[in-house]
Amino acid sequence: MQLLLVRHAEPQRIEGLGAPADPSLTALGRRQAAALSAWLAAEPIDHVVSSPLRRAVETARPLATALGVDVEVMDGLAEWDRESDSYIPVEELRAAKDERWRLMVEERWDEMEGGIDPAAFRASVTAAAEDVIGRHPSRRVVAVCHGGVINAYLGGVLGLSRVLWFHPEYASISRVAASTGGIRSIVSLNETGHLRVDAT
């Protein structure tokens, strides 16, 4: 089967909410979701799953509607910082040399908000992805999730010790071929050709 891991489209910026931040998509994010839907609707997609977070569900919904299927929400595809009261784009943190960016780059997990257990996060993400693979043999499934989720699962496929090792773009696609014999192969990483219409 083929598992297509899609990072959610661009969400709104939220800071200091005082409760878990769960932003909707921006206007650009909605265009990215539409472009993703138009691109993938031409492929034989059998099923669509999503993280429960709003930015992922809103990215998945246009594709599911175009395909005439429901979005299956899976808690195991949620991002590691789902309880944070802020959502600040990684690009902004990086440009500002924010301490939160340094913590991520250096993988100082115990100092991050909430004290993340990276091994437990990778195990949870892997279990969710493998559950999808196991339930959909010989099919093509889109899983809309998050940058950290994609990093964690694909890094495990590659045997990397780092959990965060590359930057998936908003609404990008990374493909994994999964055999019934247990072999997992990365077919593509960070596809963004379908988003060129939104480059300006």
N, C-alpha and C positions, 0 to 999 in steps of 0.2 A: 504494500500500500504506500501511498505518498501522503505525508503530513506537511501541510503548508503552515508555517508559523508566521503570523502577521503581527507586527507591532501596531498598536492602536494609532489612529490619526492624532493630529495636534489638539491637545486639550487647553482649556482656559487655565490661566495662572491663578492660583489661590495661595494665600499666605496667612498664617496665624488665625485660622478659622475657629480654633477652640474645640473642634470635633474632627473626626476623620474626613479629610478632603476627598471628594469624589466628583471631580469636575466634568462638565460636559465638553463637547468639542467646540472649538472656535469655528468661525466661518470658513477659514482655510481648512481646518480639520474635516469639516463636512464635505468640502470639495475633494479632499484627498480620499475620503471614504467612498464618494461617488466614483472617482477615477479607479479606485481599487475594485469596486463592484463591476464596473464596465469591463475591466481587464479580465477578471476571473470568471465572469459570467459566461465567457466564451469557452471555458474549460469544463470538462465533465466532473464537476464538484458534486460529491454525494452528500456531504453533511457539513454543518458549520457549528463550531463550539466557540465559547467565549468566556473570558474572565468575567466575574460578576461586577467588576467596576464599570461605571457608566461610560467612560471613554472607550472601553473595549466593546461594550454592547452596542454603543452608537456607531462604532466602526463596522461591526459585524452585520447590523440590521439591514443596510441597503443591499448587501450581497445576498443575504438570506431571502429577502423579498424578491430580488431578481430571479433567484433560483426556485422560488416557491417552496422553501423549507423553513422550519423553525430554527431559532438559535438555541442550542443547548448550553446552558450556563453551568460552568464547572468551577467550583471554589478553588480547586488546586492550581488554577491558572492565574490567580491573583498575584499582584506584585508584592515584593518583600516589604515595602513601606506602606501598605494599605491602611495602616492606622495613623499615619502622619497627618497633622492638621494643615499641612501645606503641600501644594504641588507647584514646584518651580522647575521649568524646563532645564534639563541637564546642560543644554547649550548656554543658558544664562549663568548657571553656577560655574561652568568652566570659564566663561569670559570674565567673570568677576573674581576668579580665583577664590571662590567661596570655600570655607572650611569643609562644608558638606561635600563638595566636589573632591577635595583632597582625601577625605575619609573613604569615599567610594573608590578612587583610583588606587589608594594604598590598601584597600580592603581591610580597614580597621573596623571590622564589623561590631566589635563590642562597644565602640564609641559612638556608633550611629544611634539615632533616635529609636528607642525601643529595644536596643541590644539584640541585634539579629544573629541567629545561629545559621551560618552559611551552609553547613552540611545538612541541617534539617530542611532548609529552604530548597536546596538542590534535590534532596530526596523527595520532597513533596511535589515539586515540579516534574521530576522524572516519573513519579508514580502516575500523575495526571496524564502526561503525554503517552506513557505506555498503556494506560487504560484505554485511551482513544484508539491507539494502534491495535490493541487486542480486540476491541469491539467492532472494528471496521476493516477486517482483512480484505485485501484486493480492492480497496476503495480509495478515494481521494478526499481528504478532510482538511478544511481550513480551521485553524485554531487562532483566534484573535486574542492577543494577550499583551505582554509588556516587555520592555527591553531587558530587564533583569531575568525574567522567565526564559526568554529566548537565549540569553547568555548562559544561564545555568544549565539548560537542557543540552544545547549544542556543545558547550564546553565538556559536558559529561560524555557525549558521543565521541568527542575528539580525545578524551582522556586527559583534559587539562585540569590542573589543580586550581587555577584561578576561576572564580565564579563570574566575574565581570572582566571580559577580555576584548570586546569590540562594541561599536556603537551602532545599533540598528536604527535606521532612520524611521521617522513617522510613516506609518502605512506601508512599510517595506515588507517584502516577502522573503522568507528563507525556507528552503524545501529539504525534507528528509525522506529518503527511501527506506522503508522498513520491511524486511523480509520476514516470512513466517518462521524462519530459522533463527531469528534474533539478531541478524546483522542490521546495523543502522549506518546509513551513508548520507553525508551531506551532499545534496545535489546542487544547491545554489545558496548564496549568502547575500542578504541585504539587497534584493532586487528593487530598483526604484524607477525603471524605465517608464512605468505607467503613470508616474507622477510628474513627468516633464511639462505637462500642460499647466502645472501650478508653480513652475519655477520662477515666474516673474511677479 
